[in-house]
Amino acid sequence: MRSDFIIDVSETDFEYEVLAYSQNTPVIVEFWADWCKPCKQLSPILTQITGEANGAFRLARVNVDANPALTVRCGVRSLPTVQAFSQGNMVSNFVGMLPEERVREFFDRVTPPSPANLQVEKGISLLAYGSIDAAEAAFREALQITREHPGATLGLMKIALLHGQAQEANALFRNFPASRDYNEAEKLQPLIKALLDFGSKTLPVETDLDTAFSNSIRLAIRGNLLASIDGMLDILREDTHFRRDRARLVILGLLELMDPDGDQTLAYRKELTSILFK
């Protein structure tokens, strides 16, 4: 992680490193101490989110024991305290340990969306509407703005799979940047592996269900997602744990390529649940 994303500040440089710096880029200030147990829980979360943000804001850490006058000046009465500065002013804060999702919500509120994030949001919306070429252009524009943007990389993985390009999707996955989007990218890996195995002719062909699985993968490569999912559901109706849950995991990957709020997607998820827990 670049050192200027996370810095230690003191009474002598707070004016420059926080107030002046925040004129152009938001600064999140973490007040902490070695003896503060909640601080030790919160600090890794703040560090992780800062790394994922890739410069969208700066994290400035203040050791309250070493900077008592600054602590009083900033009105800190309890630890940990986190304050957000923008345009030289404190714009928001929270005190105490919060769950990670609440911390992320805090960061989202105090940091403006970056141009790259806006392009990714555009790409996601276009993809949901089926405008694949326009979505791809938006994701690539995001990567021009911010290299290794996880949301844009995930979007391009999905588009590669929609085109049946498993090798390209796999290359993107192997170089996926560390982020919370990685968990979503992992959901695509079983589908990628199945497409690669189909291409290399290494899928098992021992049973009728194996043949059905292969046919469903062929349909997915051709871009016929709905027919592919229908075939996978038929397999699960016969064997809910087919090939160590391979069909179930591939279906979940296929559903990630569809509009998450679409009627068809929701209906398929409901049907999958019904089959697995009948």
Buried (B, 14 or more C-beta within 10 A) or exposed (E): BEEEBBBEBEBEEBEEBBBEBBEEBBBBBBBBBEEBEBBBEBBEBBBBBBBBBBBBBBBBBBBBEEBEEBBEEBEBEEBBBBBBBBEEEBEBBBBEBBEEEEBBEBBEEBBEEBEBBBBBBBBBBBBBEEBBEBBBBBBBBBBEBBEEBBBBBBBBBBBBBBBBBBEBBBEBBEEBBEBEBBEBBEEBBBBBBBBBBBBEEEBEEEEEBBEBBBBBBBBBBEBBBEBBBBBBBBBBEEEBEBBEBBBBBBBBBBBBBBBEEEEEBBEBBEBBEEBEEE
